[in-house]
Amino acid sequence: MPVYQTDSNKWYINLMIRGQRYHRAVPEATSKKDAEKAEIIIKAQLLQGKYSLVEGIGEMPFPKLNETYKEYIMSAKKGWKEEQSKIRKLSAFFGKCKLKEITPDLISRYRSERQRMPKKNGKPLSGATINREVSILSKMLSIALENGWILSNPCRAVKKLKEETKLERYLQSDEEERLLNNCVGAQMYMKPLLICALHTGMRRGEILNLKWVHVNLQEGFITVTMTKSGKNRNIPISPALTEHLKELYNNRQSEYVFTNPITQQPYKDIKKSFLTLCSKSGIEKLRFHDLRHTAATRMVAMGVELVIVQDILGHSQITTTMRYAHPVPERKRMAIEALANFR
């Protein structure tokens, strides 16, 4: 029956909506008529999705959702390893929570705690870093919402922290010359890596995981398989890069193109070596990823169509390619001169 009274004179409602049973006390009801009125109101709210009475809704522990999300990203995203450290931060804070306990206020508290935590260099975490962590939390809760484990995603009620506008960086020609000239001695191995980045626009991970089976020196192209989008792409090999690849191939030690001669394994990280090279070359505030920016900028500056640049870089959206392609000063100057000479 929809409404009933117990021996303690308390009234209850008992409903079945869309295959889900809802059962709760109505303490404000003093008669069957009151209980029936409450039943009509609550039923209407349930049908509109405004009333949180689903048995067990929001009861899932955060670690359980964490497991589900890990399974999802491991199967759907190539860059899932990059999210692991952020997920650990979220788990440390929300690990003892049920999903219904994760509110906008709790999320704001998480952000405040993260802001108070200094990085290794002593500086506070940037708003961008914390926003990325909350974005992952939002993705997790969106999965919970799609599965009916919660009724709403609390992250949507939390505004993003202000992010500093980063100055986009690309390598100048004179900087490139200094950088490559300093690839000597123990850092000689960096030269073909840098040329590969500048002549293909490949990501660092794509370069370090490149195998000989995906390098066609006869036809002159590289097939990139370990991509962020999960789609393979072919990139032509420039003459300068071909020269270095042939030398590496003749002295190959493993299935990987760029192999550490000591471990005979692919280089896991070149960040330290890259920073050392930049320091020796008098180059400041340059990341390895900026070489990808440089490749995109140079292609656009030479008049290459954006759709071609998009295909080479492997972007799913051309708007992303447009962000990578920075107008060089010379091209901007030519554009202004064209306006001045217009008749």
C-alpha positions as CSV (number, residue, x, y, z in Angstrom):
1,M,0.0,0.0,0.0
2,P,1.2,3.6,-0.8
3,V,0.7,4.9,2.8
4,Y,0.5,3.0,6.1
5,Q,0.7,3.5,9.9
6,T,2.8,1.5,12.3
7,D,2.2,0.5,15.9
8,S,4.1,3.6,17.0
9,N,1.5,5.7,15.1
10,K,4.0,6.9,12.6
11,W,2.9,7.3,9.0
12,Y,5.1,6.0,6.1
13,I,5.0,6.1,2.3
14,N,5.9,3.2,0.1
15,L,6.2,3.9,-3.7
16,M,7.5,2.2,-6.8
17,I,8.7,4.7,-9.4
18,R,10.4,3.5,-12.7
19,G,11.3,0.2,-11.1
20,Q,12.8,1.8,-8.0
21,R,11.2,1.5,-4.6
22,Y,11.0,4.6,-2.3
23,H,10.2,4.2,1.4
24,R,10.4,6.8,4.1
25,A,8.6,8.1,7.2
26,V,6.4,11.2,7.1
27,P,6.9,12.5,10.6
28,E,4.7,15.6,10.0
29,A,1.6,13.5,9.1
30,T,-0.9,13.0,11.9
31,S,-3.5,11.2,9.8
32,K,-3.9,9.1,6.7
33,K,-5.1,12.1,4.8
34,D,-1.9,14.0,5.7
35,A,0.2,11.0,4.6
36,E,-1.7,10.8,1.3
37,K,-1.1,14.5,0.6
38,A,2.6,14.0,1.3
39,E,2.6,11.0,-1.0
40,I,1.2,12.9,-3.9
41,I,3.7,15.7,-3.4
42,I,6.7,13.4,-3.1
43,K,5.6,11.3,-6.0
44,A,5.5,14.4,-8.2
45,Q,8.9,15.5,-7.1
46,L,10.3,12.1,-7.7
47,L,9.0,12.1,-11.3
48,Q,10.6,15.5,-11.8
49,G,13.9,14.1,-10.4
50,K,13.9,16.7,-7.6
51,Y,13.7,14.5,-4.6
52,S,16.6,12.4,-3.3
53,L,14.8,9.3,-1.9
54,V,16.3,6.6,-4.0
55,E,17.4,3.8,-1.7
56,G,21.2,3.7,-1.7
57,I,21.6,6.8,-3.9
58,G,24.8,8.6,-3.0
59,E,25.9,5.7,-0.6
60,M,28.7,4.5,-2.9
61,P,32.1,5.0,-1.2
62,F,34.5,7.3,-3.2
63,P,37.1,4.5,-3.5
64,K,34.5,2.4,-5.4
65,L,33.9,5.2,-7.9
66,N,37.7,5.6,-8.1
67,E,38.1,2.0,-9.2
68,T,35.3,2.4,-11.8
69,Y,37.0,5.6,-13.2
70,K,40.4,3.9,-13.4
71,E,38.9,1.1,-15.5
72,Y,37.3,3.7,-17.7
73,I,40.4,5.8,-18.4
74,M,42.6,2.8,-18.9
75,S,40.4,1.6,-21.7
76,A,39.4,5.0,-23.2
77,K,42.4,7.3,-22.7
78,K,46.0,6.9,-23.9
79,G,47.2,9.5,-21.4
80,W,45.6,7.9,-18.3
81,K,49.0,7.5,-16.6
82,E,49.3,11.3,-16.4
83,E,46.1,11.4,-14.3
84,Q,47.3,9.0,-11.6
85,S,49.1,11.5,-9.4
86,K,46.0,13.8,-9.5
87,I,43.7,10.9,-8.6
88,R,45.9,10.0,-5.7
89,K,45.5,13.6,-4.4
90,L,41.7,13.3,-4.7
91,S,41.7,9.9,-3.0
92,A,43.7,11.2,0.0
93,F,41.0,13.9,0.6
94,F,37.7,12.2,-0.5
95,G,38.7,8.6,0.3
96,K,36.5,8.3,3.3
97,C,33.5,10.0,1.8
98,K,30.3,8.6,0.4
99,L,29.3,10.2,-2.9
100,K,26.4,12.1,-1.3
101,E,28.9,13.7,1.1
102,I,30.8,15.3,-1.7
103,T,29.2,18.8,-1.8
104,P,30.3,22.1,-3.5
105,D,31.4,23.2,0.0
106,L,33.6,20.2,0.5
107,I,35.1,20.6,-3.0
108,S,35.9,24.2,-2.1
109,R,37.6,23.0,1.1
110,Y,39.7,20.6,-1.0
111,R,40.8,23.5,-3.2
112,S,41.7,25.6,-0.2
113,E,43.8,22.8,1.3
114,R,45.6,22.3,-2.1
115,Q,46.3,26.1,-2.3
116,R,48.0,26.0,1.1
117,M,50.2,23.1,0.1
118,P,53.5,24.3,-1.4
119,K,55.2,22.6,-4.3
120,K,58.7,21.2,-4.1
121,N,60.1,24.6,-5.1
122,G,58.3,26.2,-2.2
123,K,55.8,28.0,-4.4
124,P,52.0,27.5,-4.0
125,L,50.1,25.3,-6.5
126,S,48.8,27.2,-9.4
127,G,45.1,27.7,-10.0
128,A,45.5,25.8,-13.3
129,T,46.8,22.7,-11.5
130,I,44.0,22.6,-8.9
131,N,41.4,23.2,-11.7
132,R,42.8,20.1,-13.5
133,E,42.3,18.0,-10.4
134,V,38.8,19.2,-9.8
135,S,38.1,18.6,-13.5
136,I,39.1,14.9,-13.0
137,L,36.8,14.8,-10.0
138,S,34.0,16.2,-12.1
139,K,34.6,13.5,-14.8
140,M,34.4,10.8,-12.0
141,L,31.1,12.3,-10.7
142,S,29.7,12.6,-14.2
143,I,30.2,8.8,-14.6
144,A,28.4,8.4,-11.2
145,L,25.6,10.6,-12.5
146,E,25.2,8.7,-15.8
147,N,24.9,5.5,-13.8
148,G,22.3,6.8,-11.4
149,W,24.6,6.7,-8.4
150,I,24.0,10.4,-7.7
151,L,21.4,12.9,-8.8
152,S,23.7,15.8,-9.6
153,N,27.3,16.7,-10.1
154,P,28.4,19.1,-7.3
155,C,31.4,20.2,-9.3
156,R,29.2,22.1,-11.6
157,A,28.3,24.5,-8.8
158,V,31.9,25.3,-8.2
159,K,33.5,28.1,-10.2
160,K,37.0,27.5,-11.5
161,L,39.9,29.2,-9.8
162,K,41.5,32.1,-11.7
163,E,44.4,30.9,-13.9
164,E,47.4,32.9,-14.9
165,T,47.8,33.6,-18.6
166,K,50.9,31.8,-19.7
167,L,53.1,33.4,-22.3
168,E,53.3,30.9,-25.2
169,R,56.9,30.1,-26.1
170,Y,58.6,29.0,-29.3
171,L,62.2,28.5,-30.2
172,Q,64.0,31.2,-32.0
173,S,66.4,30.3,-34.8
174,D,69.5,31.5,-33.0
175,E,68.3,29.6,-29.9
176,E,67.9,26.4,-31.9
177,E,71.5,26.8,-33.2
178,R,72.9,27.2,-29.7
179,L,70.8,24.3,-28.4
180,L,72.0,21.8,-31.1
181,N,75.6,22.9,-30.9
182,N,75.7,22.1,-27.2
183,C,74.6,18.5,-27.9
184,V,78.1,17.2,-27.4
185,G,79.8,14.6,-25.2
186,A,77.4,12.9,-22.7
187,Q,74.5,14.8,-24.2
188,M,75.2,14.0,-27.8
189,Y,72.2,11.7,-27.8
190,M,69.9,14.7,-27.4
191,K,70.5,16.1,-30.8
192,P,68.4,13.6,-32.9
193,L,65.7,13.8,-30.2
194,L,65.5,17.6,-30.6
195,I,65.6,17.4,-34.4
196,C,62.8,14.8,-34.3
197,A,60.7,17.1,-32.1
198,L,61.3,20.2,-34.3
199,H,60.9,18.4,-37.6
200,T,57.8,16.4,-36.7
201,G,55.9,18.2,-33.9
202,M,55.6,14.9,-32.1
203,R,55.0,14.8,-28.4
204,R,57.8,13.8,-26.0
205,G,56.1,10.5,-25.1
206,E,55.5,9.7,-28.8
207,I,59.2,10.3,-29.5
208,L,60.5,8.3,-26.6
209,N,58.2,5.4,-27.4
210,L,58.9,5.4,-31.1
211,K,59.9,1.9,-32.4
212,W,61.8,1.1,-35.6
213,V,58.9,-0.9,-36.9
214,H,57.0,2.4,-37.2
215,V,59.8,4.2,-39.1
216,N,59.8,3.7,-42.9
217,L,63.1,5.1,-44.1
218,Q,62.5,3.9,-47.7
219,E,59.2,5.6,-48.1
220,G,60.2,8.5,-45.8
221,F,57.5,8.6,-43.1
222,I,56.9,7.8,-39.4
223,T,53.7,6.2,-38.2
224,V,52.8,7.5,-34.8
225,T,50.8,4.9,-32.8
226,M,51.1,5.9,-29.2
227,T,48.9,8.9,-29.6
228,K,46.9,10.9,-27.2
229,S,43.8,10.6,-29.4
230,G,44.3,6.9,-29.9
231,K,44.4,7.4,-33.7
232,N,47.5,6.6,-35.8
233,R,49.0,9.3,-38.0
234,N,51.7,9.4,-40.7
235,I,54.4,12.1,-40.6
236,P,56.9,12.6,-43.5
237,I,60.6,12.5,-42.5
238,S,62.6,15.6,-43.4
239,P,66.1,15.2,-45.0
240,A,67.8,16.4,-41.8
241,L,65.9,13.9,-39.6
242,T,66.5,11.1,-42.2
243,E,70.2,11.5,-41.8
244,H,70.1,11.1,-38.0
245,L,67.6,8.2,-38.2
246,K,69.8,6.3,-40.6
247,E,72.8,6.7,-38.3
248,L,70.7,5.5,-35.3
249,Y,69.4,2.6,-37.3
250,N,72.9,1.4,-38.3
251,N,73.8,1.4,-34.6
252,R,70.5,0.3,-33.2
253,Q,70.5,-1.7,-29.9
254,S,66.8,-2.4,-29.4
255,E,63.4,-2.1,-31.1
256,Y,63.2,1.5,-29.9
257,V,64.6,4.3,-32.0
258,F,65.9,6.4,-29.1
259,T,67.7,3.9,-26.7
260,N,69.8,4.5,-23.7
261,P,73.1,2.8,-24.5
262,I,73.7,1.8,-20.9
263,T,70.3,0.2,-20.2
264,Q,69.4,-0.6,-23.8
265,Q,65.9,0.6,-22.9
266,P,64.0,3.6,-24.2
267,Y,64.7,6.9,-22.3
268,K,62.1,7.3,-19.7
269,D,62.7,11.0,-19.0
270,I,64.9,13.6,-20.6
271,K,63.7,16.6,-18.6
272,K,66.9,17.0,-16.6
273,S,69.1,16.7,-19.7
274,F,66.9,19.2,-21.6
275,L,67.1,21.7,-18.8
276,T,70.9,21.4,-18.6
277,L,71.1,22.0,-22.4
278,C,68.9,25.0,-22.1
279,S,71.1,26.4,-19.3
280,K,74.3,25.8,-21.2
281,S,72.7,27.5,-24.3
282,G,71.5,30.5,-22.3
283,I,67.9,29.7,-23.1
284,E,65.3,30.5,-20.4
285,K,61.7,29.3,-19.8
286,L,61.7,26.7,-22.5
287,R,59.9,23.3,-22.1
288,F,60.4,20.4,-24.3
289,H,56.8,20.7,-25.3
290,D,57.5,24.1,-26.7
291,L,59.4,22.4,-29.5
292,R,56.0,21.1,-30.6
293,H,54.7,24.7,-30.4
294,T,57.7,25.7,-32.5
295,A,57.0,23.2,-35.2
296,A,53.4,24.3,-35.5
297,T,54.3,28.0,-35.6
298,R,56.9,27.5,-38.3
299,M,54.6,25.4,-40.5
300,V,51.9,28.1,-40.3
301,A,54.5,30.9,-40.9
302,M,55.5,29.1,-44.1
303,G,51.9,29.1,-45.3
304,V,51.0,25.5,-44.6
305,E,47.2,25.0,-44.3
306,L,45.9,24.6,-40.8
307,V,44.2,21.3,-41.7
308,I,47.6,19.9,-42.7
309,V,49.2,21.1,-39.5
310,Q,46.3,19.6,-37.6
311,D,46.8,16.2,-39.2
312,I,50.6,16.3,-38.6
313,L,50.2,17.2,-34.9
314,G,47.3,14.8,-34.4
315,H,44.8,17.2,-33.0
316,S,41.1,16.2,-33.0
317,Q,40.0,19.8,-33.1
318,I,41.4,22.5,-35.4
319,T,40.9,25.0,-32.6
320,T,43.6,23.3,-30.7
321,T,46.0,23.6,-33.7
322,M,45.2,27.3,-33.8
323,R,46.3,27.8,-30.2
324,Y,49.6,26.1,-31.0
325,A,50.4,28.2,-34.0
326,H,51.7,31.5,-32.8
327,P,52.2,34.3,-35.3
328,V,55.9,35.1,-35.5
329,P,56.9,38.8,-35.4
330,E,58.1,38.8,-39.0
331,R,54.7,37.5,-40.3
332,K,52.8,40.1,-38.2
333,R,55.0,42.8,-39.6
334,M,54.3,41.6,-43.2
335,A,50.6,41.6,-42.4
336,I,50.7,45.3,-41.2
337,E,52.8,46.3,-44.3
338,A,50.2,44.6,-46.5
339,L,47.5,46.9,-44.9
340,A,49.7,50.0,-45.5
341,N,50.3,49.1,-49.1
342,F,46.7,48.2,-49.8
343,R,45.2,50.2,-52.7
